[in-house]
Amino acid sequence: MQEYTFSKKDGADISETKAKEWMKKFRDAHPNKGDVIARFIGADIIQRILQQDQCVGMRIYFGYDETGQIQVFLCGSRVDGSNIWPDAAGSPAILADGTLACPPYCPK
């Protein structure tokens, strides 16, 4: 694994053109009308993750739920790249799901 120090500044803007190209490629690869193409999550839970002690950002993990549907969840990360999980002493950590899939919750 590559050594890296994580920062609140990691990440970069992309253009609308690039974003739409990536979206088109994904949709072309998943042409079924019912395929999930996006997920929405509200700002409140994102802010709660970012406000955790030592949190400098978050990872977006992909997984499959009990029905085989692809899901995502957000997990806070520290400067050393470690995830913020609940610890053995019972200290809480905020992991976020509850995302709304598109479809059916798509932009108009």
N, C-alpha and C positions, 0 to 999 in steps of 0.2 A: 504494500500500500504506500502511496506517495505521501510524504510529510507535507503538511500545509497548515498555516495558521489562518483560521477563519476570521472574518471581519464583518461588521455591519455594512460595510461598503461592497461586499461581494455581490456580483450580479451586474447586469447592464441593460440599458434600454435596447429594444430592437424596433425596427421600423414597422409600420402597419403593413407595408408590402411584404416584408419577410414573414411576419406573423400570419398573414393570409395565405402565403405560399405554403407554410408548414401545415396550416389547417387543411388546405386543399389536399396535400399529399396524404395526410392522415385519413381524411374522408374518402379519398380514392382507394386507400388500402382497406377501408371498412365501409363498403357500399350499402350494407343492409340498413334499411330505414330505422330499425330499432336499436342500432349500435349506439352506445354512449360516446359522444364526441367531446363532452366537456362536463365539468362539475363546478357548482357554485358553493362558496362557503362565506359566511358573513364576517364582517370586520371585527365584531366583538370577540369571538373566539380566537381570531388571529392575534388581536392585541393582547389577550390573556396569555397566549403562548409567549409572545415577544417580551412581556413584562416579567417573566420568570427570572429569578436570580441567575446570573451568568449567561443568559440567553443572548446570542448575537445574531441569530437567524433561525431558519428552520429547514428541515428536509421535508420533501413530499414523497411519501412512500406509496408504492403500488402493491396491491394484493388482491386476493380473491375472497369473497365472502362465502357464507355457508351454501349459497345457491349457485356459486360459480361465477357470479357477476364481478367484474373488475371494480375495485374500490381504491380510494386514496385516503391517506390520513396524514396529518401534519404533526411533526415532532420537533420541539425546540432543540437547538444545537449550541454547544459552547465553542469558545475560541479554539480549543484544541481539536474540534471536530466531533467530540463525543456527543451522543444523544442525551437529552434530559429525560430519563425514565424515572418512575417511582423507585425509591431506594429501599433496601432491606429494612431500614428503620421506620418505614411507613411515610417518609416525606412524599407528598404528592407531586405529581408532574401532570401537566396538561397535554393530552394527546387529543387531536381533533379529527372528528369525522362528521357525520351528519350532513354531508354534502348533498346537494340536489343535482340529480343527473339531467343532462340535456341529450336527447329528449327524455322527458317531456318538458322540463323547465328550461326552455331555450329563449334566447333574445328574440324580440319581435322584429 
